[in-house]
Amino acid sequence: MVRIRLQRFGKKKSPFYRIVCADSRSPRDGRFIEIIGHWDPKRKIFDINKERYIYWIQRGAQPTDIVESLVRNFKVFEKESSQSQS
């Protein structure tokens, strides 16, 4: 099963995460299929490729709880819907 999850980078006490699509059996920082975004919790920067996120969701990829809450909290998809209603 493919999971959309975080892959940790950065130095000690200064994490930086990539949002990747990876097989659920691979280790957290191991092999991945594709990088679709990044998150910097210190500077509160969250960036994700919406088209690739939707593509992987449609293909059956399961986002982890943290990735799902980040997408919801940063309101990634609400910006599009409010613009289309205008």
N, CA, C and O atoms as a Maestro MAE file, in Angstrom:
{
 s_m_m2io_version
 :::
 2.0.0
}

f_m_ct {
 s_m_title
 :::
 protein
 m_atom[344] {
  # First column is atom index #
  i_m_mmod_type
  r_m_x_coord
  r_m_y_coord
  r_m_z_coord
  i_m_residue_number
  s_m_chain_name
  s_m_pdb_residue_name
  s_m_pdb_atom_name
  i_m_atomic_number
  :::
  1 25 0.841 -1.179 0.000 1 A "MET " " N  " 7
  2 3 0.000 0.000 0.000 1 A "MET " " CA " 6
  3 2 0.886 1.243 0.000 1 A "MET " " C  " 6
  4 15 1.903 1.288 0.692 1 A "MET " " O  " 8
  5 25 0.503 2.227 -0.763 2 A "VAL " " N  " 7
  6 3 1.244 3.492 -0.823 2 A "VAL " " CA " 6
  7 2 0.684 4.439 0.232 2 A "VAL " " C  " 6
  8 15 -0.528 4.599 0.373 2 A "VAL " " O  " 8
  9 25 1.601 5.059 0.968 3 A "ARG " " N  " 7
  10 3 1.222 6.032 1.995 3 A "ARG " " CA " 6
  11 2 1.818 7.392 1.644 3 A "ARG " " C  " 6
  12 15 2.920 7.478 1.103 3 A "ARG " " O  " 8
  13 25 1.081 8.443 1.956 4 A "ILE " " N  " 7
  14 3 1.607 9.806 1.840 4 A "ILE " " CA " 6
  15 2 2.017 10.186 3.254 4 A "ILE " " C  " 6
  16 15 1.172 10.310 4.141 4 A "ILE " " O  " 8
  17 25 3.318 10.371 3.461 5 A "ARG " " N  " 7
  18 3 3.814 10.575 4.820 5 A "ARG " " CA " 6
  19 2 4.991 11.538 4.850 5 A "ARG " " C  " 6
  20 15 5.466 12.004 3.814 5 A "ARG " " O  " 8
  21 25 5.451 11.826 6.072 6 A "LEU " " N  " 7
  22 3 6.561 12.754 6.278 6 A "LEU " " CA " 6
  23 2 7.881 11.997 6.322 6 A "LEU " " C  " 6
  24 15 7.961 10.886 6.846 6 A "LEU " " O  " 8
  25 25 8.910 12.619 5.764 7 A "GLN " " N  " 7
  26 3 10.268 12.089 5.810 7 A "GLN " " CA " 6
  27 2 11.130 13.162 6.459 7 A "GLN " " C  " 6
  28 15 11.220 14.281 5.953 7 A "GLN " " O  " 8
  29 25 11.771 12.821 7.592 8 A "ARG " " N  " 7
  30 3 12.470 13.829 8.394 8 A "ARG " " CA " 6
  31 2 13.847 14.161 7.832 8 A "ARG " " C  " 6
  32 15 14.610 13.278 7.439 8 A "ARG " " O  " 8
  33 25 14.144 15.455 7.804 9 A "PHE " " N  " 7
  34 3 15.453 15.977 7.435 9 A "PHE " " CA " 6
  35 2 15.807 17.067 8.427 9 A "PHE " " C  " 6
  36 15 15.034 17.342 9.345 9 A "PHE " " O  " 8
  37 25 16.961 17.693 8.258 10 A "GLY " " N  " 7
  38 3 17.371 18.778 9.131 10 A "GLY " " CA " 6
  39 2 18.337 18.300 10.186 10 A "GLY " " C  " 6
  40 15 18.749 17.140 10.203 10 A "GLY " " O  " 8
  41 25 18.693 19.217 11.069 11 A "LYS " " N  " 7
  42 3 19.619 18.861 12.129 11 A "LYS " " CA " 6
  43 2 18.872 18.664 13.442 11 A "LYS " " C  " 6
  44 15 17.652 18.817 13.512 11 A "LYS " " O  " 8
  45 25 19.624 18.325 14.469 12 A "LYS " " N  " 7
  46 3 19.028 18.060 15.766 12 A "LYS " " CA " 6
  47 2 18.267 19.279 16.278 12 A "LYS " " C  " 6
  48 15 18.789 20.394 16.255 12 A "LYS " " O  " 8
  49 25 17.060 19.074 16.728 13 A "LYS " " N  " 7
  50 3 16.159 20.107 17.261 13 A "LYS " " CA " 6
  51 2 15.749 21.158 16.226 13 A "LYS " " C  " 6
  52 15 15.223 22.212 16.583 13 A "LYS " " O  " 8
  53 25 15.987 20.872 14.963 14 A "SER " " N  " 7
  54 3 15.576 21.774 13.890 14 A "SER " " CA " 6
  55 2 15.081 20.935 12.712 14 A "SER " " C  " 6
  56 15 15.724 20.889 11.663 14 A "SER " " O  " 8
  57 25 13.939 20.273 12.887 15 A "PRO " " N  " 7
  58 3 13.477 19.355 11.840 15 A "PRO " " CA " 6
  59 2 12.901 20.075 10.626 15 A "PRO " " C  " 6
  60 15 12.432 21.211 10.706 15 A "PRO " " O  " 8
  61 25 12.954 19.379 9.519 16 A "PHE " " N  " 7
  62 3 12.392 19.817 8.250 16 A "PHE " " CA " 6
  63 2 11.860 18.546 7.617 16 A "PHE " " C  " 6
  64 15 12.556 17.531 7.599 16 A "PHE " " O  " 8
  65 25 10.656 18.579 7.106 17 A "TYR " " N  " 7
  66 3 10.050 17.358 6.591 17 A "TYR " " CA " 6
  67 2 9.723 17.468 5.112 17 A "TYR " " C  " 6
  68 15 9.265 18.510 4.642 17 A "TYR " " O  " 8
  69 25 9.961 16.395 4.390 18 A "ARG " " N  " 7
  70 3 9.470 16.263 3.027 18 A "ARG " " CA " 6
  71 2 8.183 15.463 3.094 18 A "ARG " " C  " 6
  72 15 8.054 14.553 3.914 18 A "ARG " " O  " 8
  73 25 7.235 15.797 2.239 19 A "ILE " " N  " 7
  74 3 6.014 15.011 2.118 19 A "ILE " " CA " 6
  75 2 6.225 14.108 0.917 19 A "ILE " " C  " 6
  76 15 6.377 14.579 -0.210 19 A "ILE " " O  " 8
  77 25 6.234 12.801 1.167 20 A "VAL " " N  " 7
  78 3 6.567 11.846 0.121 20 A "VAL " " CA " 6
  79 2 5.490 10.778 -0.003 20 A "VAL " " C  " 6
  80 15 4.730 10.524 0.931 20 A "VAL " " O  " 8
  81 25 5.444 10.160 -1.176 21 A "CYS " " N  " 7
  82 3 4.649 8.962 -1.392 21 A "CYS " " CA " 6
  83 2 5.614 7.796 -1.295 21 A "CYS " " C  " 6
  84 15 6.615 7.758 -2.009 21 A "CYS " " O  " 8
  85 25 5.324 6.849 -0.422 22 A "ALA " " N  " 7
  86 3 6.233 5.730 -0.203 22 A "ALA " " CA " 6
  87 2 5.434 4.476 0.094 22 A "ALA " " C  " 6
  88 15 4.289 4.543 0.543 22 A "ALA " " O  " 8
  89 25 6.050 3.334 -0.162 23 A "ASP " " N  " 7
  90 3 5.440 2.061 0.193 23 A "ASP " " CA " 6
  91 2 5.374 1.978 1.714 23 A "ASP " " C  " 6
  92 15 6.310 2.394 2.397 23 A "ASP " " O  " 8
  93 25 4.297 1.455 2.242 24 A "SER " " N  " 7
  94 3 4.113 1.421 3.693 24 A "SER " " CA " 6
  95 2 5.132 0.516 4.379 24 A "SER " " C  " 6
  96 15 5.353 0.647 5.583 24 A "SER " " O  " 8
  97 25 5.757 -0.400 3.640 25 A "ARG " " N  " 7
  98 3 6.732 -1.311 4.240 25 A "ARG " " CA " 6
  99 2 8.130 -0.714 4.324 25 A "ARG " " C  " 6
  100 15 8.989 -1.271 5.008 25 A "ARG " " O  " 8
  101 25 8.380 0.399 3.651 26 A "SER " " N  " 7
  102 3 9.714 1.005 3.679 26 A "SER " " CA " 6
  103 2 9.879 1.840 4.951 26 A "SER " " C  " 6
  104 15 8.895 2.345 5.491 26 A "SER " " O  " 8
  105 25 11.131 1.989 5.435 27 A "PRO " " N  " 7
  106 3 11.346 2.775 6.652 27 A "PRO " " CA " 6
  107 2 11.017 4.253 6.460 27 A "PRO " " C  " 6
  108 15 10.907 4.737 5.334 27 A "PRO " " O  " 8
  109 25 10.864 4.953 7.567 28 A "ARG " " N  " 7
  110 3 10.440 6.360 7.526 28 A "ARG " " CA " 6
  111 2 11.327 7.212 6.625 28 A "ARG " " C  " 6
  112 15 10.821 7.994 5.819 28 A "ARG " " O  " 8
  113 25 12.622 7.070 6.752 29 A "ASP " " N  " 7
  114 3 13.546 7.873 5.951 29 A "ASP " " CA " 6
  115 2 14.150 7.070 4.803 29 A "ASP " " C  " 6
  116 15 15.200 7.433 4.273 29 A "ASP " " O  " 8
  117 25 13.492 5.988 4.422 30 A "GLY " " N  " 7
  118 3 14.010 5.117 3.371 30 A "GLY " " CA " 6
  119 2 13.506 5.479 1.991 30 A "GLY " " C  " 6
  120 15 13.295 6.649 1.670 30 A "GLY " " O  " 8
  121 25 13.317 4.446 1.179 31 A "ARG " " N  " 7
  122 3 12.918 4.646 -0.210 31 A "ARG " " CA " 6
  123 2 11.554 5.299 -0.309 31 A "ARG " " C  " 6
  124 15 10.673 5.087 0.524 31 A "ARG " " O  " 8
  125 25 11.407 6.102 -1.354 32 A "PHE " " N  " 7
  126 3 10.123 6.736 -1.613 32 A "PHE " " CA " 6
  127 2 9.877 6.736 -3.106 32 A "PHE " " C  " 6
  128 15 10.800 6.533 -3.894 32 A "PHE " " O  " 8
  129 25 8.630 6.965 -3.496 33 A "ILE " " N  " 7
  130 3 8.248 6.975 -4.904 33 A "ILE " " CA " 6
  131 2 8.377 8.382 -5.471 33 A "ILE " " C  " 6
  132 15 8.934 8.577 -6.551 33 A "ILE " " O  " 8
  133 25 7.856 9.366 -4.732 34 A "GLU " " N  " 7
  134 3 7.838 10.738 -5.247 34 A "GLU " " CA " 6
  135 2 7.772 11.735 -4.094 34 A "GLU " " C  " 6
  136 15 7.120 11.481 -3.081 34 A "GLU " " O  " 8
  137 25 8.449 12.864 -4.253 35 A "ILE " " N  " 7
  138 3 8.349 13.978 -3.299 35 A "ILE " " CA " 6
  139 2 7.236 14.889 -3.802 35 A "ILE " " C  " 6
  140 15 7.278 15.357 -4.940 35 A "ILE " " O  " 8
  141 25 6.235 15.143 -2.951 36 A "ILE " " N  " 7
  142 3 5.125 15.997 -3.389 36 A "ILE " " CA " 6
  143 2 5.019 17.300 -2.600 36 A "ILE " " C  " 6
  144 15 4.140 18.117 -2.877 36 A "ILE " " O  " 8
  145 25 5.899 17.505 -1.624 37 A "GLY " " N  " 7
  146 3 5.852 18.758 -0.882 37 A "GLY " " CA " 6
  147 2 6.856 18.788 0.253 37 A "GLY " " C  " 6
  148 15 7.686 17.889 0.388 37 A "GLY " " O  " 8
  149 25 6.774 19.833 1.072 38 A "HIS " " N  " 7
  150 3 7.624 19.952 2.247 38 A "HIS " " CA " 6
  151 2 6.914 20.759 3.333 38 A "HIS " " C  " 6
  152 15 5.960 21.493 3.075 38 A "HIS " " O  " 8
  153 25 7.426 20.593 4.572 39 A "TRP " " N  " 7
  154 3 6.861 21.292 5.730 39 A "TRP " " CA " 6
  155 2 7.995 21.667 6.667 39 A "TRP " " C  " 6
  156 15 8.806 20.822 7.047 39 A "TRP " " O  " 8
  157 25 8.045 22.931 7.035 40 A "ASP " " N  " 7
  158 3 9.021 23.422 7.998 40 A "ASP " " CA " 6
  159 2 8.243 23.921 9.213 40 A "ASP " " C  " 6
  160 15 7.697 25.024 9.177 40 A "ASP " " O  " 8
  161 25 8.179 23.130 10.293 41 A "PRO " " N  " 7
  162 3 7.373 23.534 11.451 41 A "PRO " " CA " 6
  163 2 7.929 24.748 12.191 41 A "PRO " " C  " 6
  164 15 7.161 25.475 12.821 41 A "PRO " " O  " 8
  165 25 9.229 24.989 12.134 42 A "LYS " " N  " 7
  166 3 9.817 26.146 12.821 42 A "LYS " " CA " 6
  167 2 9.371 27.455 12.175 42 A "LYS " " C  " 6
  168 15 8.969 28.389 12.869 42 A "LYS " " O  " 8
  169 25 9.441 27.522 10.842 43 A "ARG " " N  " 7
  170 3 9.056 28.741 10.127 43 A "ARG " " CA " 6
  171 2 7.604 28.707 9.670 43 A "ARG " " C  " 6
  172 15 7.125 29.653 9.043 43 A "ARG " " O  " 8
  173 25 6.904 27.624 9.981 44 A "LYS " " N  " 7
  174 3 5.489 27.445 9.637 44 A "LYS " " CA " 6
  175 2 5.245 27.572 8.133 44 A "LYS " " C  " 6
  176 15 4.322 28.257 7.692 44 A "LYS " " O  " 8
  177 25 6.094 26.897 7.359 45 A "ILE " " N  " 7
  178 3 5.961 26.867 5.905 45 A "ILE " " CA " 6
  179 2 5.465 25.488 5.503 45 A "ILE " " C  " 6
  180 15 6.057 24.473 5.870 45 A "ILE " " O  " 8
  181 25 4.379 25.458 4.752 46 A "PHE " " N  " 7
  182 3 3.817 24.201 4.259 46 A "PHE " " CA " 6
  183 2 3.544 24.371 2.777 46 A "PHE " " C  " 6
  184 15 2.829 25.289 2.374 46 A "PHE " " O  " 8
  185 25 4.106 23.495 1.971 47 A "ASP " " N  " 7
  186 3 3.931 23.571 0.522 47 A "ASP " " CA " 6
  187 2 3.697 22.160 -0.002 47 A "ASP " " C  " 6
  188 15 4.462 21.245 0.302 47 A "ASP " " O  " 8
  189 25 2.641 21.985 -0.789 48 A "ILE " " N  " 7
  190 3 2.338 20.677 -1.357 48 A "ILE " " CA " 6
  191 2 1.846 20.867 -2.785 48 A "ILE " " C  " 6
  192 15 1.138 21.828 -3.086 48 A "ILE " " O  " 8
  193 25 2.223 19.952 -3.651 49 A "ASN " " N  " 7
  194 3 1.767 19.960 -5.034 49 A "ASN " " CA " 6
  195 2 0.361 19.358 -5.044 49 A "ASN " " C  " 6
  196 15 0.206 18.142 -4.929 49 A "ASN " " O  " 8
  197 25 -0.655 20.198 -5.180 50 A "LYS " " N  " 7
  198 3 -2.051 19.753 -5.069 50 A "LYS " " CA " 6
  199 2 -2.409 18.705 -6.113 50 A "LYS " " C  " 6
  200 15 -3.101 17.732 -5.813 50 A "LYS " " O  " 8
  201 25 -1.934 18.908 -7.349 51 A "GLU " " N  " 7
  202 3 -2.273 17.980 -8.427 51 A "GLU " " CA " 6
  203 2 -1.735 16.581 -8.137 51 A "GLU " " C  " 6
  204 15 -2.429 15.587 -8.353 51 A "GLU " " O  " 8
  205 25 -0.487 16.507 -7.644 52 A "ARG " " N  " 7
  206 3 0.108 15.199 -7.354 52 A "ARG " " CA " 6
  207 2 -0.539 14.576 -6.111 52 A "ARG " " C  " 6
  208 15 -0.689 13.356 -6.043 52 A "ARG " " O  " 8
  209 25 -0.919 15.393 -5.138 53 A "TYR " " N  " 7
  210 3 -1.610 14.878 -3.952 53 A "TYR " " CA " 6
  211 2 -2.933 14.236 -4.363 53 A "TYR " " C  " 6
  212 15 -3.247 13.124 -3.937 53 A "TYR " " O  " 8
  213 25 -3.704 14.935 -5.187 54 A "ILE " " N  " 7
  214 3 -4.985 14.398 -5.661 54 A "ILE " " CA " 6
  215 2 -4.757 13.142 -6.492 54 A "ILE " " C  " 6
  216 15 -5.493 12.163 -6.362 54 A "ILE " " O  " 8
  217 25 -3.729 13.171 -7.353 55 A "TYR " " N  " 7
  218 3 -3.401 12.010 -8.187 55 A "TYR " " CA " 6
  219 2 -3.170 10.770 -7.325 55 A "TYR " " C  " 6
  220 15 -3.727 9.710 -7.607 55 A "TYR " " O  " 8
  221 25 -2.355 10.894 -6.275 56 A "TRP " " N  " 7
  222 3 -2.046 9.739 -5.436 56 A "TRP " " CA " 6
  223 2 -3.251 9.299 -4.605 56 A "TRP " " C  " 6
  224 15 -3.431 8.104 -4.370 56 A "TRP " " O  " 8
  225 25 -4.070 10.236 -4.161 57 A "ILE " " N  " 7
  226 3 -5.288 9.876 -3.427 57 A "ILE " " CA " 6
  227 2 -6.219 9.077 -4.336 57 A "ILE " " C  " 6
  228 15 -6.804 8.083 -3.905 57 A "ILE " " O  " 8
  229 25 -6.358 9.504 -5.586 58 A "GLN " " N  " 7
  230 3 -7.210 8.786 -6.537 58 A "GLN " " CA " 6
  231 2 -6.665 7.401 -6.851 58 A "GLN " " C  " 6
  232 15 -7.432 6.499 -7.187 58 A "GLN " " O  " 8
  233 25 -5.359 7.220 -6.748 59 A "ARG " " N  " 7
  234 3 -4.735 5.920 -7.007 59 A "ARG " " CA " 6
  235 2 -4.788 5.005 -5.784 59 A "ARG " " C  " 6
  236 15 -4.317 3.870 -5.838 59 A "ARG " " O  " 8
  237 25 -5.358 5.494 -4.684 60 A "GLY " " N  " 7
  238 3 -5.531 4.655 -3.498 60 A "GLY " " CA " 6
  239 2 -4.514 4.876 -2.400 60 A "GLY " " C  " 6
  240 15 -4.493 4.117 -1.431 60 A "GLY " " O  " 8
  241 25 -3.670 5.887 -2.516 61 A "ALA " " N  " 7
  242 3 -2.688 6.174 -1.465 61 A "ALA " " CA " 6
  243 2 -3.411 6.696 -0.226 61 A "ALA " " C  " 6
  244 15 -4.382 7.446 -0.328 61 A "ALA " " O  " 8
  245 25 -2.929 6.290 0.934 62 A "GLN " " N  " 7
  246 3 -3.523 6.695 2.198 62 A "GLN " " CA " 6
  247 2 -2.617 7.714 2.888 62 A "GLN " " C  " 6
  248 15 -1.473 7.383 3.200 62 A "GLN " " O  " 8
  249 25 -3.081 8.942 3.139 63 A "PRO " " N  " 7
  250 3 -2.247 9.893 3.888 63 A "PRO " " CA " 6
  251 2 -2.212 9.508 5.365 63 A "PRO " " C  " 6
  252 15 -3.191 8.994 5.905 63 A "PRO " " O  " 8
  253 25 -1.079 9.761 6.008 64 A "THR " " N  " 7
  254 3 -1.000 9.522 7.441 64 A "THR " " CA " 6
  255 2 -1.850 10.571 8.151 64 A "THR " " C  " 6
  256 15 -2.247 11.570 7.551 64 A "THR " " O  " 8
  257 25 -2.123 10.339 9.415 65 A "ASP " " N  " 7
  258 3 -2.951 11.271 10.187 65 A "ASP " " CA " 6
  259 2 -2.332 12.669 10.217 65 A "ASP " " C  " 6
  260 15 -3.044 13.668 10.111 65 A "ASP " " O  " 8
  261 25 -1.011 12.738 10.359 66 A "ILE " " N  " 7
  262 3 -0.344 14.036 10.431 66 A "ILE " " CA " 6
  263 2 -0.453 14.778 9.105 66 A "ILE " " C  " 6
  264 15 -0.759 15.970 9.089 66 A "ILE " " O  " 8
  265 25 -0.207 14.091 7.997 67 A "VAL " " N  " 7
  266 3 -0.302 14.741 6.687 67 A "VAL " " CA " 6
  267 2 -1.731 15.203 6.435 67 A "VAL " " C  " 6
  268 15 -1.949 16.305 5.930 67 A "VAL " " O  " 8
  269 25 -2.691 14.377 6.781 68 A "GLU " " N  " 7
  270 3 -4.097 14.743 6.585 68 A "GLU " " CA " 6
  271 2 -4.461 15.985 7.404 68 A "GLU " " C  " 6
  272 15 -5.156 16.871 6.909 68 A "GLU " " O  " 8
  273 25 -3.994 16.051 8.653 69 A "SER " " N  " 7
  274 3 -4.303 17.218 9.482 69 A "SER " " CA " 6
  275 2 -3.563 18.465 8.994 69 A "SER " " C  " 6
  276 15 -4.092 19.571 9.102 69 A "SER " " O  " 8
  277 25 -2.350 18.308 8.459 70 A "LEU " " N  " 7
  278 3 -1.631 19.459 7.898 70 A "LEU " " CA " 6
  279 2 -2.374 20.032 6.703 70 A "LEU " " C  " 6
  280 15 -2.512 21.249 6.581 70 A "LEU " " O  " 8
  281 25 -2.851 19.168 5.826 71 A "VAL " " N  " 7
  282 3 -3.600 19.624 4.649 71 A "VAL " " CA " 6
  283 2 -4.863 20.356 5.093 71 A "VAL " " C  " 6
  284 15 -5.235 21.375 4.511 71 A "VAL " " O  " 8
  285 25 -5.515 19.835 6.120 72 A "ARG " " N  " 7
  286 3 -6.737 20.460 6.620 72 A "ARG " " CA " 6
  287 2 -6.427 21.780 7.329 72 A "ARG " " C  " 6
  288 15 -7.114 22.775 7.097 72 A "ARG " " O  " 8
  289 25 -5.402 21.805 8.190 73 A "ASN " " N  " 7
  290 3 -5.087 23.002 8.978 73 A "ASN " " CA " 6
  291 2 -4.558 24.149 8.133 73 A "ASN " " C  " 6
  292 15 -4.846 25.311 8.422 73 A "ASN " " O  " 8
  293 25 -3.795 23.845 7.099 74 A "PHE " " N  " 7
  294 3 -3.269 24.893 6.234 74 A "PHE " " CA " 6
  295 2 -4.246 25.250 5.119 74 A "PHE " " C  " 6
  296 15 -3.932 26.072 4.258 74 A "PHE " " O  " 8
  297 25 -5.428 24.637 5.128 75 A "LYS " " N  " 7
  298 3 -6.528 24.964 4.208 75 A "LYS " " CA " 6
  299 2 -6.059 24.982 2.755 75 A "LYS " " C  " 6
  300 15 -6.269 25.955 2.030 75 A "LYS " " O  " 8
  301 25 -5.429 23.899 2.354 76 A "VAL " " N  " 7
  302 3 -4.854 23.792 1.014 76 A "VAL " " CA " 6
  303 2 -5.922 23.857 -0.063 76 A "VAL " " C  " 6
  304 15 -5.723 24.509 -1.088 76 A "VAL " " O  " 8
  305 25 -7.046 23.198 0.148 77 A "PHE " " N  " 7
  306 3 -8.054 23.101 -0.896 77 A "PHE " " CA " 6
  307 2 -9.186 24.108 -0.744 77 A "PHE " " C  " 6
  308 15 -10.015 24.215 -1.647 77 A "PHE " " O  " 8
  309 25 -9.258 24.842 0.343 78 A "GLU " " N  " 7
  310 3 -10.323 25.831 0.523 78 A "GLU " " CA " 6
  311 2 -10.096 27.065 -0.335 78 A "GLU " " C  " 6
  312 15 -11.060 27.735 -0.706 78 A "GLU " " O  " 8
  313 25 -8.859 27.381 -0.658 79 A "LYS " " N  " 7
  314 3 -8.558 28.554 -1.479 79 A "LYS " " CA " 6
  315 2 -9.143 28.407 -2.872 79 A "LYS " " C  " 6
  316 15 -9.664 29.370 -3.435 79 A "LYS " " O  " 8
  317 25 -9.061 27.205 -3.432 80 A "GLU " " N  " 7
  318 3 -9.597 26.963 -4.775 80 A "GLU " " CA " 6
  319 2 -11.111 27.089 -4.800 80 A "GLU " " C  " 6
  320 15 -11.668 27.705 -5.709 80 A "GLU " " O  " 8
  321 25 -11.784 26.508 -3.805 81 A "SER " " N  " 7
  322 3 -13.245 26.507 -3.809 81 A "SER " " CA " 6
  323 2 -13.806 27.916 -3.602 81 A "SER " " C  " 6
  324 15 -14.847 28.244 -4.171 81 A "SER " " O  " 8
  325 25 -13.143 28.755 -2.804 82 A "SER " " N  " 7
  326 3 -13.636 30.119 -2.593 82 A "SER " " CA " 6
  327 2 -13.439 30.974 -3.843 82 A "SER " " C  " 6
  328 15 -14.248 31.865 -4.102 82 A "SER " " O  " 8
  329 25 -12.396 30.729 -4.616 83 A "GLN " " N  " 7
  330 3 -12.172 31.480 -5.844 83 A "GLN " " CA " 6
  331 2 -13.157 31.075 -6.925 83 A "GLN " " C  " 6
  332 15 -13.602 31.922 -7.699 83 A "GLN " " O  " 8
  333 25 -13.506 29.805 -6.994 84 A "SER " " N  " 7
  334 3 -14.419 29.343 -8.037 84 A "SER " " CA " 6
  335 2 -15.856 29.800 -7.779 84 A "SER " " C  " 6
  336 15 -16.643 29.888 -8.721 84 A "SER " " O  " 8
  337 25 -16.219 30.095 -6.515 85 A "GLN " " N  " 7
  338 3 -17.568 30.542 -6.197 85 A "GLN " " CA " 6
  339 2 -17.770 32.011 -6.552 85 A "GLN " " C  " 6
  340 15 -18.906 32.442 -6.752 85 A "GLN " " O  " 8
  341 25 -16.696 32.784 -6.634 86 A "SER " " N  " 7
  342 3 -16.798 34.225 -6.926 86 A "SER " " CA " 6
  343 2 -17.224 34.494 -8.344 86 A "SER " " C  " 6
  344 15 -17.354 35.653 -8.740 86 A "SER " " O  " 8
  :::
 }
 m_bond[343] {
  # First column is bond index #
  i_m_from
  i_m_to
  i_m_order
  :::
  1 1 2 1
  2 2 3 1
  3 3 4 2
  4 3 5 1
  5 5 6 1
  6 6 7 1
  7 7 8 2
  8 7 9 1
  9 9 10 1
  10 10 11 1
  11 11 12 2
  12 11 13 1
  13 13 14 1
  14 14 15 1
  15 15 16 2
  16 15 17 1
  17 17 18 1
  18 18 19 1
  19 19 20 2
  20 19 21 1
  21 21 22 1
  22 22 23 1
  23 23 24 2
  24 23 25 1
  25 25 26 1
  26 26 27 1
  27 27 28 2
  28 27 29 1
  29 29 30 1
  30 30 31 1
  31 31 32 2
  32 31 33 1
  33 33 34 1
  34 34 35 1
  35 35 36 2
  36 35 37 1
  37 37 38 1
  38 38 39 1
  39 39 40 2
  40 39 41 1
  41 41 42 1
  42 42 43 1
  43 43 44 2
  44 43 45 1
  45 45 46 1
  46 46 47 1
  47 47 48 2
  48 47 49 1
  49 49 50 1
  50 50 51 1
  51 51 52 2
  52 51 53 1
  53 53 54 1
  54 54 55 1
  55 55 56 2
  56 55 57 1
  57 57 58 1
  58 58 59 1
  59 59 60 2
  60 59 61 1
  61 61 62 1
  62 62 63 1
  63 63 64 2
  64 63 65 1
  65 65 66 1
  66 66 67 1
  67 67 68 2
  68 67 69 1
  69 69 70 1
  70 70 71 1
  71 71 72 2
  72 71 73 1
  73 73 74 1
  74 74 75 1
  75 75 76 2
  76 75 77 1
  77 77 78 1
  78 78 79 1
  79 79 80 2
  80 79 81 1
  81 81 82 1
  82 82 83 1
  83 83 84 2
  84 83 85 1
  85 85 86 1
  86 86 87 1
  87 87 88 2
  88 87 89 1
  89 89 90 1
  90 90 91 1
  91 91 92 2
  92 91 93 1
  93 93 94 1
  94 94 95 1
  95 95 96 2
  96 95 97 1
  97 97 98 1
  98 98 99 1
  99 99 100 2
  100 99 101 1
  101 101 102 1
  102 102 103 1
  103 103 104 2
  104 103 105 1
  105 105 106 1
  106 106 107 1
  107 107 108 2
  108 107 109 1
  109 109 110 1
  110 110 111 1
  111 111 112 2
  112 111 113 1
  113 113 114 1
  114 114 115 1
  115 115 116 2
  116 115 117 1
  117 117 118 1
  118 118 119 1
  119 119 120 2
  120 119 121 1
  121 121 122 1
  122 122 123 1
  123 123 124 2
  124 123 125 1
  125 125 126 1
  126 126 127 1
  127 127 128 2
  128 127 129 1
  129 129 130 1
  130 130 131 1
  131 131 132 2
  132 131 133 1
  133 133 134 1
  134 134 135 1
  135 135 136 2
  136 135 137 1
  137 137 138 1
  138 138 139 1
  139 139 140 2
  140 139 141 1
  141 141 142 1
  142 142 143 1
  143 143 144 2
  144 143 145 1
  145 145 146 1
  146 146 147 1
  147 147 148 2
  148 147 149 1
  149 149 150 1
  150 150 151 1
  151 151 152 2
  152 151 153 1
  153 153 154 1
  154 154 155 1
  155 155 156 2
  156 155 157 1
  157 157 158 1
  158 158 159 1
  159 159 160 2
  160 159 161 1
  161 161 162 1
  162 162 163 1
  163 163 164 2
  164 163 165 1
  165 165 166 1
  166 166 167 1
  167 167 168 2
  168 167 169 1
  169 169 170 1
  170 170 171 1
  171 171 172 2
  172 171 173 1
  173 173 174 1
  174 174 175 1
  175 175 176 2
  176 175 177 1
  177 177 178 1
  178 178 179 1
  179 179 180 2
  180 179 181 1
  181 181 182 1
  182 182 183 1
  183 183 184 2
  184 183 185 1
  185 185 186 1
  186 186 187 1
  187 187 188 2
  188 187 189 1
  189 189 190 1
  190 190 191 1
  191 191 192 2
  192 191 193 1
  193 193 194 1
  194 194 195 1
  195 195 196 2
  196 195 197 1
  197 197 198 1
  198 198 199 1
  199 199 200 2
  200 199 201 1
  201 201 202 1
  202 202 203 1
  203 203 204 2
  204 203 205 1
  205 205 206 1
  206 206 207 1
  207 207 208 2
  208 207 209 1
  209 209 210 1
  210 210 211 1
  211 211 212 2
  212 211 213 1
  213 213 214 1
  214 214 215 1
  215 215 216 2
  216 215 217 1
  217 217 218 1
  218 218 219 1
  219 219 220 2
  220 219 221 1
  221 221 222 1
  222 222 223 1
  223 223 224 2
  224 223 225 1
  225 225 226 1
  226 226 227 1
  227 227 228 2
  228 227 229 1
  229 229 230 1
  230 230 231 1
  231 231 232 2
  232 231 233 1
  233 233 234 1
  234 234 235 1
  235 235 236 2
  236 235 237 1
  237 237 238 1
  238 238 239 1
  239 239 240 2
  240 239 241 1
  241 241 242 1
  242 242 243 1
  243 243 244 2
  244 243 245 1
  245 245 246 1
  246 246 247 1
  247 247 248 2
  248 247 249 1
  249 249 250 1
  250 250 251 1
  251 251 252 2
  252 251 253 1
  253 253 254 1
  254 254 255 1
  255 255 256 2
  256 255 257 1
  257 257 258 1
  258 258 259 1
  259 259 260 2
  260 259 261 1
  261 261 262 1
  262 262 263 1
  263 263 264 2
  264 263 265 1
  265 265 266 1
  266 266 267 1
  267 267 268 2
  268 267 269 1
  269 269 270 1
  270 270 271 1
  271 271 272 2
  272 271 273 1
  273 273 274 1
  274 274 275 1
  275 275 276 2
  276 275 277 1
  277 277 278 1
  278 278 279 1
  279 279 280 2
  280 279 281 1
  281 281 282 1
  282 282 283 1
  283 283 284 2
  284 283 285 1
  285 285 286 1
  286 286 287 1
  287 287 288 2
  288 287 289 1
  289 289 290 1
  290 290 291 1
  291 291 292 2
  292 291 293 1
  293 293 294 1
  294 294 295 1
  295 295 296 2
  296 295 297 1
  297 297 298 1
  298 298 299 1
  299 299 300 2
  300 299 301 1
  301 301 302 1
  302 302 303 1
  303 303 304 2
  304 303 305 1
  305 305 306 1
  306 306 307 1
  307 307 308 2
  308 307 309 1
  309 309 310 1
  310 310 311 1
  311 311 312 2
  312 311 313 1
  313 313 314 1
  314 314 315 1
  315 315 316 2
  316 315 317 1
  317 317 318 1
  318 318 319 1
  319 319 320 2
  320 319 321 1
  321 321 322 1
  322 322 323 1
  323 323 324 2
  324 323 325 1
  325 325 326 1
  326 326 327 1
  327 327 328 2
  328 327 329 1
  329 329 330 1
  330 330 331 1
  331 331 332 2
  332 331 333 1
  333 333 334 1
  334 334 335 1
  335 335 336 2
  336 335 337 1
  337 337 338 1
  338 338 339 1
  339 339 340 2
  340 339 341 1
  341 341 342 1
  342 342 343 1
  343 343 344 2
  :::
 }
}
